[in-house]
Amino acid sequence: MRVFPLTLRTCKIASTFVLTTILLIAASLFSQAPVAQDGGGALPPEPLAPPATFQNPIPADQLTFLNDYAGKTAKEIQKDKRFKKLMKLVIPSTEYHYGRDMPLSETVETMLDGAPLPIDIREGRYVMVASHGGSFKEGRGFLWFDMQAGIALGGVYFHPTNGEPTPTLAIYSRQLSYTSLAMGQLPVAFQQDLAQWMLVARPQYVSPRYFIPENGKKYVLLHDEDYCSNPVDTPPVAKYGCEELNAEAADADVDAAYLMARTNNAANATAWMLDPEQVAWIGVRNRTCGPSGFACRIRVSRQRTRALIGQRTN
């Protein structure tokens, strides 16, 4: 798997924690093994959803100029009028809460201005324009392009301090119109580049996640990764650790779904607080599953998430 130039030259991130993190993420991209077992028995694998369909491909002649910025920074490319035009094609028109309500486009520009990374172009096709850290609420973000397919996605990550689930990662694209989506439905190349960005930017890798499509509302971006899957030629991950990660991912989806249910999927939703119903549900789940019943916890949390976002619980 490719590594950004900054990782090789200056960051030299080699801690066991970070390497294990990326190993887990990479493993989930290339294997569909079922979730590991615990005392509650095997958890059936989640059915695979079809790949997301992107609308209104961006013409190639509006993307080729990105090649001129290989190795340069997000700050430099933001001065280019052609890139500003691209941002309008990619970023949904909506209000987003990043310390205060502001257009999502302003949030993206602010995050790209903080600690920019060298612009990375892979296989002459996949482009990542990104930052790896900011002083305000640890905000960082990226824009990703597939110049061949004419599609684009972006992401913003930060640590809210107003009571909502934190930290939070929101993926956005005006080329998507879904109201229900899982990470595995996004292009594999995007997932790989996202994993590489996480290696450098070091966000919390299991956290509440959302996506913002063309309509400007915010929805849960479901975790469908299996952190207990180990592809060939990669070291095994400790069973307890990966099971706990799968449980944390299911919990993160519940938190995100609960916030969206209470705020009518507003992209600038804030001030998440548990009400008595949610507190009671958490108590029932914990008593039913116990402190280490990860398969049970995942199953119950997924059922609750589906109920909150209006999906059927099979």
C-alpha positions as CSV (number, residue, x, y, z in Angstrom):
1,M,0.0,0.0,0.0
2,R,1.4,3.5,-1.0
3,V,2.6,6.0,1.6
4,F,2.4,9.8,1.3
5,P,5.8,11.5,0.7
6,L,5.5,13.3,4.1
7,T,5.2,10.0,5.8
8,L,8.5,8.7,4.4
9,R,10.5,11.9,4.7
10,T,9.4,13.7,7.8
11,C,6.8,12.0,9.8
12,K,8.4,8.6,10.3
13,I,5.4,7.3,12.2
14,A,6.5,3.9,13.5
15,S,4.7,3.4,16.7
16,T,3.1,0.0,17.3
17,F,-0.3,1.7,17.8
18,V,-0.3,3.6,14.5
19,L,1.0,0.7,12.5
20,T,-1.6,-1.7,14.0
21,T,-4.3,0.9,13.2
22,I,-3.4,1.1,9.5
23,L,-3.0,-2.7,9.4
24,L,-6.6,-3.1,10.6
25,I,-7.9,-0.6,8.1
26,A,-6.1,-2.1,5.2
27,A,-7.2,-5.6,6.3
28,S,-10.8,-4.6,6.1
29,L,-10.4,-3.4,2.5
30,F,-9.2,-6.8,1.1
31,S,-11.1,-9.5,3.0
32,Q,-14.7,-10.4,3.7
33,A,-14.1,-12.9,6.5
34,P,-17.0,-13.1,9.1
35,V,-16.8,-11.2,12.4
36,A,-14.9,-13.1,15.1
37,Q,-16.7,-15.1,17.7
38,D,-17.1,-14.6,21.5
39,G,-19.1,-16.2,24.2
40,G,-22.3,-15.1,22.4
41,G,-21.6,-17.2,19.3
42,A,-20.7,-16.3,15.8
43,L,-22.1,-13.0,14.4
44,P,-23.5,-13.5,10.9
45,P,-21.6,-11.4,8.2
46,E,-23.4,-8.3,7.1
47,P,-24.8,-8.5,3.5
48,L,-22.7,-6.6,1.0
49,A,-24.4,-3.5,-0.4
50,P,-23.8,-2.6,-4.1
51,P,-21.1,0.0,-4.9
52,A,-22.3,3.6,-4.8
53,T,-23.3,5.1,-8.1
54,F,-21.9,8.6,-8.7
55,Q,-23.9,11.1,-10.8
56,N,-22.8,13.9,-13.2
57,P,-19.1,12.8,-13.9
58,I,-16.7,15.7,-14.0
59,P,-15.3,16.1,-17.6
60,A,-11.7,15.1,-17.9
61,D,-10.6,18.5,-19.2
62,Q,-11.6,20.0,-15.9
63,L,-9.4,17.6,-13.9
64,T,-6.2,17.3,-15.9
65,F,-4.7,20.5,-14.5
66,L,-4.4,18.7,-11.1
67,N,-1.3,16.9,-12.5
68,D,0.5,20.3,-12.4
69,Y,0.2,20.4,-8.6
70,A,1.8,17.0,-7.8
71,G,4.0,17.5,-4.7
72,K,2.7,21.0,-4.1
73,T,0.4,21.9,-1.2
74,A,-3.3,22.5,-0.7
75,K,-2.6,26.2,0.0
76,E,-1.1,26.6,-3.4
77,I,-3.8,24.8,-5.3
78,Q,-6.6,26.8,-3.6
79,K,-5.4,29.9,-5.3
80,D,-6.2,28.3,-8.7
81,K,-9.6,29.4,-10.0
82,R,-10.0,26.0,-11.7
83,F,-9.7,24.3,-8.3
84,K,-12.2,26.7,-6.8
85,K,-14.6,25.7,-9.6
86,L,-14.0,22.0,-8.8
87,M,-14.8,22.6,-5.1
88,K,-18.2,24.0,-6.1
89,L,-18.9,20.8,-8.1
90,V,-17.9,18.6,-5.1
91,I,-19.0,20.3,-1.9
92,P,-22.8,20.2,-1.2
93,S,-24.4,23.5,-0.5
94,T,-25.3,23.3,3.2
95,E,-24.5,24.8,6.6
96,Y,-22.0,22.9,8.7
97,H,-21.1,23.4,12.4
98,Y,-17.4,23.8,12.9
99,G,-17.2,25.8,16.1
100,R,-20.0,27.9,14.6
101,D,-22.5,27.5,11.7
102,M,-20.8,28.2,8.4
103,P,-21.1,27.0,4.8
104,L,-19.5,23.6,4.4
105,S,-17.3,25.1,1.7
106,E,-15.8,27.5,4.3
107,T,-15.2,24.6,6.6
108,V,-13.3,22.7,3.9
109,E,-11.2,25.8,2.9
110,T,-10.3,26.4,6.6
111,M,-9.2,22.8,7.1
112,L,-7.2,22.6,3.9
113,D,-5.3,25.8,5.0
114,G,-4.1,24.0,8.2
115,A,-0.8,22.0,8.0
116,P,-1.1,21.1,4.3
117,L,0.3,17.8,2.9
118,P,2.0,17.4,-0.5
119,I,-0.6,16.7,-3.1
120,D,-0.4,13.0,-4.0
121,I,-1.2,11.6,-7.4
122,R,-1.3,7.8,-7.6
123,E,-1.3,5.8,-10.8
124,G,-1.7,9.0,-12.8
125,R,-5.3,8.9,-11.7
126,Y,-6.1,9.3,-8.0
127,V,-5.5,12.7,-6.4
128,M,-5.5,13.5,-2.7
129,V,-5.4,17.2,-1.7
130,A,-5.2,17.2,2.1
131,S,-4.1,18.6,5.4
132,H,-2.9,16.7,8.5
133,G,-3.8,18.9,11.4
134,G,-5.1,22.3,12.6
135,S,-5.1,24.3,15.8
136,F,-8.9,24.7,15.9
137,K,-10.6,21.6,17.3
138,E,-7.9,19.4,15.6
139,G,-9.6,20.1,12.3
140,R,-8.2,18.5,9.2
141,G,-9.6,17.5,5.8
142,F,-9.1,16.4,2.2
143,L,-10.5,16.3,-1.3
144,W,-10.1,13.2,-3.4
145,F,-10.5,12.9,-7.1
146,D,-10.5,10.0,-9.6
147,M,-9.5,11.8,-12.8
148,Q,-10.4,8.8,-15.0
149,A,-13.9,8.2,-13.6
150,G,-14.6,11.9,-13.1
151,I,-15.7,11.5,-9.5
152,A,-14.8,13.2,-6.3
153,L,-15.2,12.9,-2.5
154,G,-14.1,15.0,0.4
155,G,-13.8,14.7,4.2
156,V,-13.7,16.9,7.3
157,Y,-12.7,15.7,10.7
158,F,-12.6,17.5,14.0
159,H,-13.3,17.2,17.7
160,P,-16.7,18.9,18.6
161,T,-16.9,20.3,22.1
162,N,-20.6,21.0,22.3
163,G,-21.9,17.6,23.5
164,E,-22.3,15.8,20.2
165,P,-20.4,12.5,19.5
166,T,-16.8,13.3,19.2
167,P,-14.5,13.1,17.2
168,T,-16.4,13.1,14.0
169,L,-15.6,12.4,10.3
170,A,-18.0,13.5,7.6
171,I,-17.5,12.4,4.0
172,Y,-19.3,14.5,1.3
173,S,-20.0,14.6,-2.4
174,R,-22.5,16.4,-4.6
175,Q,-22.3,13.4,-6.9
176,L,-24.1,11.1,-4.5
177,S,-27.8,11.1,-3.7
178,Y,-28.1,8.3,-1.1
179,T,-29.7,8.6,2.3
180,S,-28.2,5.3,3.5
181,L,-24.6,4.4,2.8
182,A,-21.8,2.2,4.2
183,M,-18.0,2.8,3.8
184,G,-17.7,-0.4,1.8
185,Q,-19.9,1.1,-0.9
186,L,-17.4,3.8,-1.7
187,P,-14.6,3.1,-4.2
188,V,-11.8,0.8,-3.0
189,A,-9.2,3.3,-4.3
190,F,-10.8,6.0,-2.1
191,Q,-10.8,3.7,0.9
192,Q,-7.1,2.9,0.4
193,D,-6.2,6.6,0.1
194,L,-8.3,7.4,3.1
195,A,-6.3,4.8,5.1
196,Q,-3.1,6.4,4.0
197,W,-4.4,9.9,5.0
198,M,-5.3,8.5,8.4
199,L,-1.7,7.2,8.8
200,V,-0.4,10.8,8.4
201,A,-3.2,12.9,9.8
202,R,-3.8,10.4,12.7
203,P,-7.5,10.9,13.4
204,Q,-9.2,8.5,15.7
205,Y,-9.9,5.6,13.3
206,V,-13.1,4.4,14.9
207,S,-15.5,7.2,15.6
208,P,-19.0,8.4,14.5
209,R,-19.0,8.9,10.8
210,Y,-21.4,10.7,8.5
211,F,-21.9,11.5,4.8
212,I,-23.4,14.6,3.2
213,P,-24.8,14.0,-0.3
214,E,-26.2,16.4,-2.8
215,N,-29.2,17.3,-0.8
216,G,-27.0,18.9,2.0
217,K,-28.4,16.8,4.8
218,K,-26.2,14.5,7.0
219,Y,-26.6,10.7,7.3
220,V,-24.8,7.9,9.1
221,L,-21.9,6.5,7.2
222,L,-22.1,2.9,8.5
223,H,-19.0,1.0,9.6
224,D,-19.1,-2.3,7.6
225,E,-15.4,-3.0,8.0
226,D,-14.4,-6.2,9.8
227,Y,-11.3,-5.4,11.9
228,C,-10.9,-9.1,12.6
229,S,-10.2,-10.0,9.0
230,N,-6.5,-10.7,8.2
231,P,-5.5,-11.0,4.5
232,V,-2.7,-13.2,3.4
233,D,0.9,-11.9,4.2
234,T,-0.2,-9.6,7.0
235,P,0.5,-10.2,10.7
236,P,-2.5,-11.4,12.7
237,V,-4.3,-8.9,15.0
238,A,-5.1,-9.9,18.6
239,K,-8.6,-11.4,18.7
240,Y,-9.6,-9.4,21.8
241,G,-8.4,-6.1,20.2
242,C,-10.2,-6.6,16.9
243,E,-13.4,-7.7,18.5
244,E,-13.4,-4.6,20.7
245,L,-12.8,-2.4,17.6
246,N,-15.8,-4.0,15.9
247,A,-17.9,-3.3,19.0
248,E,-16.7,0.3,19.2
249,A,-17.6,0.8,15.5
250,A,-21.1,-0.5,16.1
251,D,-21.4,1.8,19.1
252,A,-20.2,4.8,17.0
253,D,-22.9,4.0,14.5
254,V,-25.6,4.1,17.2
255,D,-24.3,7.4,18.5
256,A,-24.4,8.9,15.0
257,A,-27.8,7.5,14.2
258,Y,-29.2,8.8,17.5
259,L,-28.0,12.3,16.8
260,M,-29.4,12.2,13.2
261,A,-32.8,10.9,14.4
262,R,-33.0,13.7,16.9
263,T,-32.0,16.5,14.6
264,N,-33.7,15.5,11.3
265,N,-30.4,14.9,9.6
266,A,-29.3,18.5,9.8
267,A,-25.7,18.9,8.6
268,N,-25.1,21.6,11.3
269,A,-26.7,19.4,14.1
270,T,-25.2,20.1,17.5
271,A,-25.6,19.6,21.3
272,W,-26.2,15.8,21.4
273,M,-27.4,14.7,24.8
274,L,-28.7,11.3,25.9
275,D,-32.3,11.2,26.9
276,P,-33.9,8.7,29.3
277,E,-34.8,6.3,26.5
278,Q,-31.3,6.1,25.2
279,V,-29.8,5.7,28.7
280,A,-32.3,2.9,29.3
281,W,-31.4,1.2,26.1
282,I,-27.6,1.3,26.9
283,G,-28.3,-0.2,30.3
284,V,-30.3,-3.1,28.8
285,R,-27.6,-3.7,26.2
286,N,-24.8,-3.8,28.7
287,R,-26.7,-6.1,31.1
288,T,-27.7,-8.4,28.3
289,C,-24.3,-8.6,26.7
290,G,-21.9,-8.2,29.6
291,P,-18.6,-6.4,29.5
292,S,-16.9,-8.7,27.0
293,G,-19.8,-10.0,24.9
294,F,-18.6,-8.3,21.8
295,A,-20.7,-10.3,19.2
296,C,-23.8,-9.6,21.3
297,R,-22.9,-5.9,21.6
298,I,-22.4,-5.6,17.9
299,R,-25.6,-7.4,17.1
300,V,-27.8,-5.4,19.5
301,S,-26.1,-2.1,18.5
302,R,-26.6,-2.8,14.8
303,Q,-30.3,-3.5,15.4
304,R,-30.7,-0.2,17.3
305,T,-28.9,1.7,14.5
306,R,-31.2,0.2,11.8
307,A,-34.2,1.1,13.9
308,L,-33.0,4.7,14.3
309,I,-32.2,5.2,10.6
310,G,-35.3,3.4,9.4
311,Q,-33.8,0.3,8.0
312,R,-35.3,-3.2,8.5
313,T,-33.8,-5.3,11.3
314,N,-33.5,-8.8,9.8
